[in-house]
Amino acid sequence: MSDSSDKNNDNKLNDKPPADAGQVEASEAEINLAAVGRLKGSYSIFSSVMAIVTGLLVGLIILMISNPANAGQGLLTILKGGMTGSVSGFGRAVATSIPIIMTGLSVAFAYKAGLFNIGASGQFMIGGVCAVFVAIKGTMIPDSVLWLVCMLAAMAGGAIWGSVPGLLKAYFKVNEVITSIMMNYIGMYLTKIIIERTIYDSRYARAQAVPLRARIPTLGLDTRFPGANLNISLLLCIIFCVIIFIISSRTVFGFELTAVGLNPDASRYAGINSKRTVVIAMIGAGALAGIGAFMMYLGGTGVYMDTKEIVAAQGFNGIPVSLLAMNHPIGVFFTGLFIGHITIGGENLQLFGYSKEIIDMIIAVIIYCAAFSLIFKQLLHRIIKSRSKFKTEKPGGPGPQGPGRYARPEETEVIS
Amino acid sequence: MSKNVIEMDNITKRFGSFTAVDDVTFHLRKGEIHALLGENGAGKTTLVNVLFGLYAHEEGTIKINGEFATLNNPNDANDYGIGMVHQHFMLVHNFTVLESIILGYEPARGGILNMREAHKRVVEISERYKLAVDPDAEISEITVGQQQRVEILKMLFRDNEILIFDEPTAVLTPQEIDELMKIMSRLADEGKSIIFITHKLNEIQEVADRVTILRKGKHVATLDVAETTAGEMSELMVGRAVDLEVEKGYVKRGDVVFSCEYLAVKRELSEKNAVHNVSLEVHAGEIVSIAGVDGNGQSELVYALTGITPPDAGKIFLNGVDISKWSIRQRTKAGMAHIPEDRQRFGLILDYSLANNLVLQTYYEPRFQKRGFMRFSSILEYADELIERFDIRSSEGATSMGRALSGGNQQKAIVARELDRDADIIIAVQPVRGLDVGAIEYIHGQLLEQRDEGKAVLLVSFELDEVMNLSDRILVMYEGEIVADLDPEQTDERELGLYMAGKKKEAVHV
């Protein structure tokens, strides 16, 4: 039992440095600590970059196998991503990024509390249908605040959907992975039912179009970058990332959240209400995923809610976004943009006769490498730790009682 | 002089830059009991693990029966006739005794187990060495002492001639220890050679022929036990003279601070309660110990008292207020401190900094937060003060990760956090487990200081020395019940042992 919890800690251990870095900066007093934090932070970025480079190299190999002549051109296209052609490409990349930044943030937030939110898709769909429903049916709501009301509806919908696995986890110890996957399917069919019963456009077999007045404000971005289809969503994304970062690294709640994620037993012992913390983490994660859907469907990018029986991919794509960012809320913003960017690049590959699925393979390889880099880092960490432990130990007392990771206190002599 | 069966010469074993065993020479004669004495971390277990093939040594040679030997794994050790009883028994709980003994060494003919023959041999061996145990009983049904006998039988079944006992008495009652000592002597008389790892001097004096003392990985001395004293051995072990007795002044006992009445905790999937009708009182200025063999409901009792798992029946009072239904946080605020048994599971968040760990029970107080935001600078300030005052050593001070601290310093951090809160009742469970003599002295001193200041201390310990030394009153727990309430001045380890083994029982009333 204690072993398994230890192991959990282990897995989380290496995802934490960014958060620590954050806490560090929060305590301006300690320069020394900040330096340590920065060091860890840069190391995390390094491993993410390594993963990306490896992924792209594998991509190049795939391109060379399928059509060697255009391989170089193809890779360049991927790298250029949304930067090809006009601003419209940029707009497409941003539009692709926004929902996955939010679902990535959702996954990262839940992970703080030690939860794996694989249910972001369900929360995303429910959030989306809530937002679209309010946008279409909320005729009595004034134009100026309609988009905001829609966002709140999306948050509420996602939050409710996230709370179910949270409650089951906290009070009945049901694994959140299983329940949130199930909630994805329930969410998918529920979305279908709601759309078909209330806001159905039978001509196209999808939800009705979102009225213009419910669109997310553009603040003039649309006239400055014509054709890019921009609105304030990206700005909101930044704000949400920063808010989540501050909550998790600087607040009392964040302290509790991280404590529960790192060691639930010690948190309980310390009087932290871990049940409540778990539920709030899942509610927050759900709300974030819901907002992602709101941004996608009310952004005026021509995406409609449909009634195909497919679980929204944006939720699942949040997992690699979060993983690549080592679950760091600010990092999620950049990895989300990156994944969106190369996804558009991948679509442009078709110009050279490649199938666009190649980009999915490349993304998959990047994620694999990111996961491997985690394992690698963990290994490295363990070696460094065990060495430094003996080093620091030696002058102190008559040897290390500091038990190895899996050693129980009485067994410590084994490693001495 | 009989010949050496094992000659380990100039053995050095390093872990990274740390030298766990440094140029140690150890010889074992045929038919002798050779004790290996040293503090935690002195390298005793590492040395025998080298012999047992679990670790590869960097330097030195091993000769077994006069021939150079290379041991790469425990199977090699077994081929050389070396067997080991580990500190934690390696037994499968739902196997029978017989099955456990033959596991890995099954007598078979044409791929078919020959259980009858095995049974016969086991009975034969157990009679010859007087190791009474029922071969058909299930491991989970027999006592810890009997489980140890199964481990010994395992070695004998494999015809091992060299037997290693790694801290075998840690889990036994005094009576079981006596029995084990007799068994070891008998084995030595039969010509077996025994390595006996321990840090208990009286056991060495009772049973060992020679003793090799290790300190910080180095060989300090090899002595004939008959020609040395406990004082000399302990001085060699620690490197300085130690006062094993704790100075305890007289403090007037105050009012009842903490008590519980008819507390019961159910055990999952069992009719029998883990804790059954326990009532106890702790007064101000008093250390009350709960003695007993591990697993007799102590953990469950502490979980109930501290609120980790609520009791199924009974009441708990702190300063006269019924706190039975209170949450952990409420109890903490009301003046309860808890030094938990498992410091890595409950006591610390290993991936939090030392500073964060030091405020784990107080982070929400106004001095550490402002409108929901953590005040990290005051936390660091406070942590530095505690680190200074409680002498918590680490490589990076307050910003060191909990994981990077040694066990002793981890425990000091917990003690610092719990004692600085100025609680009325301190519940300490095995507070010095796995610590070295220096840290033990320190933590015991801190507990006594609390008592002298008029705090109530409830100490749960499996170590009789600790119980006898520190307590003002001793309660003995057996199978979930308090079976004795004793004055340490008027009892001895023998009597305690009888209560601990359930051989004696008195009506305990509060």
Interface residues (C-beta under 8 A of the other chain):
Chain A: S2 S5 D6 N9 K12 L13 K16 D20 Q23 A26 S27 E28 A29 E30 N32 L33 V36 R250 T251 V252 F253 G254 F255 T258 A259 L262 N263 D265 A266 S267 R268 Y269 A270 G271 I272 N273 K385 S386 R387 S388 K389 F390 K391 T392 E393 K394 G396 G397 P398 G399 P400 Q401 G402 P403 P409 E410 E411 T412 E413 V414 I415 S416
Chain B: F15 G16 S17 F18 A20 E39 N40 G41 A42 G43 K44 T45 T46 N49 Q87 H88 A170 R215 K216 G217 T306 I308 S327 I328 R329 Q330 R331 T332 H338 P340 D342 R343 Q344 R345 F346 G347 L348 I349 L350 D351 Y352 S353 N356 L360 Q361 Y363 Y364 Q369 G372 F373 M374 F376 S377 I379 L380 E381 R393 S394 S395 E396 A398 T399 R403 A404 L405 S406 G407 G408 N409 Q410 R433 G434 L435 D436 G438 A439
